[in-house]
Amino acid sequence: MIVTPLDSAVLDSKEQYVFYHKMIDFTLKELITAVQQKQILNQQEILLFKQYTDLLLYSIEAMRVKYMYDDEDNMKVDLTDSSFPNYLEFRYLFNDLELREEFLSKLTDIDVLKDEFLDTLMRKKQPISKRKLFQASSIVYYTSAKKEYIFNRFVQGKIIPAPKGSPAAHLVSWSFYDVTHNRPFICYLYFNYDGRDVQDYKDEIYTVLKNTSDREMALDTMGYAIDKRLPKVLPKLIKRIDLGPIHNIFAKDENEVTHAILDGVAKKIIPLESYAISLKMDELTSKSEFKEGSFFSKQTFQKWDNTFRQRYIFAPHRIIQLLHNKTPEIMNKLAIPPVQVSNLKIKD
């Protein structure tokens, strides 16, 4: 794993962090809506996609509250092909909330803090100090954030019946935050089960997925590892969504879409809050089966087709025009024309 200073960069001011959080929150919500409207996924996959992205939004909001009035520390952001928080920030959240009761016992009692705030504002007619505001935001953070809603490095979904018309009987999903890309990925596995009740085998399935499929890798490598380690599972289709990067003013990478936006902002052709979101979907399909092993211990394996990749871009209308002019080759290779989403408006 190669880490650069831009993988965990600190923004210049609290004002920039306010801007950043508004942008990430807005763009992710626009993406969720657009994926639903364009039916890029089937209905069941969309429901799961929304669940994972909601965890992501919840976690980033928890980070905003955590650092709001902290002058000594700042949230680290990946500015290279990501624009998401550095993966360690999610780990810090989880660790914080593991020690929730211990932290709360050290904080000023909420009623005492309320009285101090009222006395400062009403009687002394003075603004609340940064130190007191940080105490208040810490109380909000530790009392409202729930550990079970934090987007962990690996998030396991349940095994459910696959939708009608699917290539297999069962569907399991999972999501992971890749530590090298600092981006979230969402995966779907359609499979058949060589046994009576798949729920009896779920612990084995969940363990193998966590151990073999928790990072970005060649999809056929992932498929083979799942196939080999789970003799009773017959995988038929794997889908993996690479969510990002979010191209915007904070990014400092070599991505052509990012550069087109940065150039447009610098020349004042487009506003500071301009953005585009890239989304890639890889699909791996089983085209046949073969058996391997001795007469008494044969195992069925999948013969995989080539990985099929589709790329999508979501952006406001003015940005789509700009990208057509500046990056026509990228626009022409998209799975569907660029999907229009709403403009972000940051009030001065």
C-alpha positions as CSV (number, residue, x, y, z in Angstrom):
1,M,0.0,0.0,0.0
2,I,1.5,3.4,-1.1
3,V,0.3,6.4,1.0
4,T,0.9,9.9,-0.2
5,P,0.4,13.2,1.8
6,L,-2.7,13.8,-0.3
7,D,-4.3,10.6,0.9
8,S,-4.7,12.2,4.3
9,A,-4.7,15.9,3.7
10,V,-6.0,18.5,6.1
11,L,-8.1,21.3,4.6
12,D,-7.1,25.0,5.2
13,S,-9.8,26.1,7.5
14,K,-13.1,25.2,9.4
15,E,-14.9,27.2,6.7
16,Q,-13.5,24.8,4.1
17,Y,-14.6,21.8,6.1
18,V,-18.2,23.3,6.3
19,F,-18.1,23.7,2.5
20,Y,-16.6,20.1,2.1
21,H,-19.3,18.5,4.3
22,K,-22.1,20.2,2.4
23,M,-20.7,19.1,-0.9
24,I,-20.2,15.4,0.1
25,D,-23.6,15.2,1.7
26,F,-25.3,16.8,-1.3
27,T,-23.5,14.9,-4.0
28,L,-24.1,11.5,-2.3
29,K,-27.8,12.2,-1.9
30,E,-28.0,13.3,-5.6
31,L,-26.2,10.1,-6.6
32,I,-28.7,7.9,-4.7
33,T,-31.6,9.6,-6.3
34,A,-30.1,9.4,-9.8
35,V,-29.2,5.7,-9.5
36,Q,-32.9,5.0,-8.6
37,Q,-34.3,7.1,-11.4
38,K,-32.1,5.7,-14.1
39,Q,-32.6,2.1,-12.9
40,I,-28.9,1.4,-13.2
41,L,-29.6,-1.4,-10.7
42,N,-32.6,-3.6,-10.1
43,Q,-35.0,-2.7,-7.3
44,Q,-33.5,-5.0,-4.8
45,E,-30.0,-3.9,-5.6
46,I,-31.1,-0.2,-5.3
47,L,-32.5,-0.9,-1.8
48,L,-29.2,-2.4,-0.7
49,F,-27.2,0.4,-2.4
50,K,-29.2,3.0,-0.5
51,Q,-28.6,1.1,2.8
52,Y,-24.9,1.2,2.3
53,T,-24.7,4.8,1.2
54,D,-26.9,5.8,4.1
55,L,-24.3,4.3,6.5
56,L,-21.7,6.3,4.6
57,L,-23.7,9.5,5.0
58,Y,-24.3,8.8,8.7
59,S,-20.6,8.3,9.3
60,I,-19.5,11.4,7.5
61,E,-22.1,13.5,9.4
62,A,-20.8,12.0,12.7
63,M,-17.3,13.1,11.6
64,R,-18.6,16.6,11.0
65,V,-20.0,16.8,14.5
66,K,-16.9,15.3,16.0
67,Y,-14.5,17.9,14.6
68,M,-16.8,20.9,14.5
69,Y,-15.2,22.9,17.2
70,D,-12.0,21.0,17.7
71,D,-9.1,23.4,17.0
72,E,-6.4,20.8,17.7
73,D,-7.4,18.1,15.2
74,N,-9.0,18.0,11.8
75,M,-10.6,15.3,9.6
76,K,-8.2,13.9,7.0
77,V,-9.5,13.9,3.5
78,D,-8.1,12.0,0.5
79,L,-7.6,14.4,-2.4
80,T,-6.4,11.8,-4.9
81,D,-9.1,10.0,-7.0
82,S,-11.4,9.9,-4.0
83,S,-12.6,13.1,-2.2
84,F,-13.8,10.9,0.6
85,P,-12.4,10.9,4.1
86,N,-9.3,8.9,4.7
87,Y,-10.2,5.3,5.7
88,L,-8.7,5.7,9.1
89,E,-11.4,8.3,10.0
90,F,-14.0,5.6,9.9
91,R,-11.8,3.4,12.2
92,Y,-11.4,6.3,14.6
93,L,-15.2,6.8,14.7
94,F,-15.7,3.1,15.5
95,N,-13.0,3.1,18.2
96,D,-14.5,6.3,19.8
97,L,-17.9,4.7,20.1
98,E,-16.5,1.5,21.5
99,L,-15.4,3.7,24.4
100,R,-18.5,5.8,24.4
101,E,-19.4,5.5,28.2
102,E,-15.8,6.2,29.2
103,F,-15.8,9.4,27.2
104,L,-19.2,10.5,28.4
105,S,-18.2,10.1,32.0
106,K,-15.3,12.6,31.5
107,L,-17.5,15.3,29.8
108,T,-19.2,18.1,31.7
109,D,-22.8,17.2,32.7
110,I,-25.2,18.5,30.0
111,D,-27.4,20.4,32.5
112,V,-24.4,22.2,34.0
113,L,-23.2,23.1,30.4
114,K,-26.7,24.4,29.6
115,D,-26.7,26.7,32.7
116,E,-23.2,28.0,31.8
117,F,-24.4,28.7,28.2
118,L,-27.4,30.6,29.4
119,D,-25.4,32.6,31.9
120,T,-22.8,33.5,29.3
121,L,-25.4,34.5,26.7
122,M,-28.1,36.1,28.8
123,R,-26.4,37.6,31.8
124,K,-22.8,38.3,30.6
125,K,-23.9,39.0,27.0
126,Q,-20.8,37.3,25.7
127,P,-20.3,34.7,23.0
128,I,-19.7,31.1,24.0
129,S,-16.0,30.1,24.0
130,K,-14.7,27.6,21.4
131,R,-13.7,25.3,24.3
132,K,-17.3,25.2,25.6
133,L,-18.7,24.7,22.1
134,F,-16.3,21.8,21.6
135,Q,-17.5,20.3,24.8
136,A,-21.1,20.7,23.6
137,S,-20.4,19.1,20.2
138,S,-18.6,16.2,21.9
139,I,-21.7,15.5,24.0
140,V,-23.9,15.6,20.9
141,Y,-21.4,13.3,19.1
142,Y,-21.1,10.7,21.9
143,T,-24.8,10.7,22.8
144,S,-26.3,10.6,19.3
145,A,-23.8,8.6,17.2
146,K,-24.4,4.8,17.1
147,K,-21.6,2.4,16.6
148,E,-23.8,0.0,14.6
149,Y,-24.5,2.7,12.0
150,I,-20.8,3.5,11.2
151,F,-19.5,2.5,7.8
152,N,-16.8,0.0,8.9
153,R,-14.0,-1.2,6.6
154,F,-16.2,-4.2,5.8
155,V,-20.0,-4.2,6.1
156,Q,-21.8,-7.5,5.6
157,G,-25.4,-7.7,4.2
158,K,-27.8,-10.7,4.7
159,I,-28.4,-13.6,2.4
160,I,-31.8,-13.0,0.8
161,P,-33.9,-14.7,-2.0
162,A,-32.8,-13.3,-5.3
163,P,-35.4,-11.2,-7.3
164,K,-37.5,-13.0,-9.9
165,G,-35.6,-13.5,-13.2
166,S,-32.2,-13.5,-11.5
167,P,-29.5,-15.9,-12.7
168,A,-29.5,-17.7,-9.3
169,A,-31.7,-18.4,-6.3
170,H,-29.9,-16.4,-3.6
171,L,-28.4,-12.9,-3.3
172,V,-25.9,-11.7,-0.7
173,S,-24.4,-8.2,-0.7
174,W,-21.5,-6.5,1.2
175,S,-19.6,-3.3,1.1
176,F,-16.0,-2.3,1.9
177,Y,-13.9,0.8,2.1
178,D,-10.8,0.1,0.1
179,V,-7.7,1.4,2.0
180,T,-5.6,2.1,-1.1
181,H,-8.3,4.0,-3.1
182,N,-10.0,5.5,0.0
183,R,-13.3,4.8,-1.7
184,P,-16.4,2.7,-0.9
185,F,-17.3,-0.3,-3.0
186,I,-20.6,-2.2,-3.0
187,C,-20.8,-5.9,-4.1
188,Y,-23.6,-8.3,-5.0
189,L,-23.3,-12.0,-5.4
190,Y,-26.0,-14.1,-7.0
191,F,-25.5,-17.8,-6.2
192,N,-27.1,-21.2,-5.9
193,Y,-26.7,-23.4,-2.9
194,D,-25.9,-27.1,-3.0
195,G,-27.7,-28.0,0.3
196,R,-31.1,-27.8,2.1
197,D,-31.1,-24.5,3.8
198,V,-28.6,-21.7,2.9
199,Q,-29.0,-20.1,6.3
200,D,-27.3,-23.1,7.9
201,Y,-24.2,-22.2,5.8
202,K,-24.3,-18.4,6.3
203,D,-21.5,-18.1,8.8
204,E,-19.1,-19.9,6.4
205,I,-20.2,-17.6,3.6
206,Y,-19.8,-14.4,5.6
207,T,-16.4,-15.5,6.9
208,V,-15.1,-16.2,3.3
209,L,-16.5,-13.0,1.9
210,K,-14.8,-11.0,4.7
211,N,-11.5,-12.8,4.1
212,T,-11.4,-12.8,0.3
213,S,-13.5,-9.9,-0.9
214,D,-12.7,-6.9,1.3
215,R,-10.6,-4.9,-1.2
216,E,-10.5,-3.9,-4.9
217,M,-9.0,-6.7,-7.0
218,A,-9.5,-8.4,-10.3
219,L,-13.1,-9.6,-10.2
220,D,-12.3,-13.1,-11.5
221,T,-9.7,-13.5,-8.7
222,M,-12.4,-12.6,-6.2
223,G,-14.9,-15.0,-7.9
224,Y,-12.4,-17.9,-7.9
225,A,-11.6,-17.4,-4.3
226,I,-15.2,-17.5,-3.3
227,D,-15.9,-20.5,-5.5
228,K,-12.9,-22.5,-4.2
229,R,-13.4,-21.8,-0.5
230,L,-17.2,-22.4,-0.4
231,P,-17.8,-25.9,-2.0
232,K,-21.6,-25.6,-1.4
233,V,-21.9,-22.2,-3.1
234,L,-22.3,-22.0,-6.8
235,P,-21.7,-18.3,-7.7
236,K,-23.4,-17.2,-11.0
237,L,-23.0,-13.4,-11.1
238,I,-20.9,-10.9,-9.2
239,K,-21.5,-7.2,-9.5
240,R,-19.1,-4.6,-7.9
241,I,-19.8,-0.9,-7.8
242,D,-16.9,1.5,-7.4
243,L,-18.4,4.6,-5.9
244,G,-16.3,7.6,-6.9
245,P,-14.2,9.6,-7.2
246,I,-16.2,12.8,-6.5
247,H,-14.5,15.4,-8.8
248,N,-14.5,18.8,-7.2
249,I,-12.5,21.8,-6.1
250,F,-10.8,19.9,-3.3
251,A,-9.3,17.2,-5.5
252,K,-5.6,17.3,-6.5
253,D,-5.3,14.3,-8.8
254,E,-4.4,13.5,-12.5
255,N,-8.0,12.5,-13.4
256,E,-9.1,14.2,-16.6
257,V,-12.6,14.9,-15.3
258,T,-11.2,16.5,-12.2
259,H,-8.8,18.7,-14.3
260,A,-11.6,19.8,-16.5
261,I,-13.6,21.0,-13.5
262,L,-10.6,22.6,-11.8
263,D,-9.7,24.4,-15.0
264,G,-13.3,25.6,-15.5
265,V,-13.4,26.9,-11.9
266,A,-10.0,28.7,-12.3
267,K,-11.2,30.4,-15.5
268,K,-14.5,31.3,-13.8
269,I,-16.5,29.4,-16.4
270,I,-18.2,27.4,-13.7
271,P,-18.8,28.1,-10.0
272,L,-16.6,27.0,-7.1
273,E,-19.1,24.4,-6.0
274,S,-19.1,22.5,-9.3
275,Y,-18.8,18.8,-9.2
276,A,-19.2,15.5,-11.0
277,I,-19.4,11.9,-9.7
278,S,-17.9,8.9,-11.3
279,L,-19.3,5.5,-10.8
280,K,-18.0,2.2,-12.3
281,M,-19.8,-1.1,-12.3
282,D,-18.0,-4.4,-13.0
283,E,-19.9,-7.6,-13.7
284,L,-18.6,-11.2,-13.8
285,T,-20.9,-13.9,-15.1
286,S,-20.5,-17.7,-15.0
287,K,-20.8,-19.1,-18.6
288,S,-20.4,-22.8,-17.6
289,E,-19.3,-25.2,-14.9
290,F,-16.6,-27.8,-14.6
291,K,-15.6,-30.4,-11.9
292,E,-12.2,-30.8,-10.3
293,G,-10.7,-33.2,-7.8
294,S,-10.7,-37.0,-7.1
295,F,-13.6,-39.3,-7.7
296,F,-14.7,-39.1,-4.0
297,S,-14.2,-35.3,-3.5
298,K,-15.1,-33.6,-6.7
299,Q,-15.9,-29.9,-6.5
300,T,-17.9,-27.9,-9.0
301,F,-16.2,-24.7,-10.2
302,Q,-17.4,-21.8,-12.4
303,K,-15.9,-21.0,-15.8
304,W,-16.1,-17.2,-15.8
305,D,-16.7,-15.0,-18.7
306,N,-14.6,-11.8,-19.2
307,T,-15.3,-9.0,-16.7
308,F,-17.7,-6.4,-18.2
309,R,-17.1,-2.8,-17.0
310,Q,-19.5,0.1,-17.4
311,R,-18.7,3.6,-16.4
312,Y,-21.2,6.4,-15.5
313,I,-20.9,10.1,-14.8
314,F,-23.4,12.2,-12.8
315,A,-23.1,16.0,-13.0
316,P,-25.2,19.2,-13.3
317,H,-26.1,20.3,-16.8
318,R,-23.4,23.0,-17.1
319,I,-20.7,20.5,-16.1
320,I,-21.9,17.9,-18.6
321,Q,-21.5,20.5,-21.3
322,L,-18.0,21.3,-20.1
323,L,-17.0,17.7,-20.0
324,H,-18.3,17.1,-23.5
325,N,-16.1,19.9,-24.7
326,K,-13.0,19.0,-22.6
327,T,-13.1,15.2,-22.3
328,P,-15.1,13.9,-25.3
329,E,-13.3,10.5,-25.4
330,I,-14.4,9.8,-21.8
331,M,-18.0,10.9,-22.5
332,N,-18.3,8.7,-25.6
333,K,-17.3,5.6,-23.6
334,L,-19.9,5.9,-20.9
335,A,-22.6,3.2,-20.6
336,I,-25.3,5.8,-20.9
337,P,-25.2,9.5,-21.6
338,P,-24.0,11.6,-18.5
339,V,-26.8,11.7,-16.0
340,Q,-27.9,15.2,-15.0
341,V,-28.2,15.9,-11.3
342,S,-28.9,19.2,-9.4
343,N,-26.6,22.1,-8.9
344,L,-25.0,22.6,-5.5
345,K,-25.6,26.1,-4.2
346,I,-23.4,27.3,-1.4
347,K,-24.7,30.6,0.1
348,D,-22.1,33.3,0.8
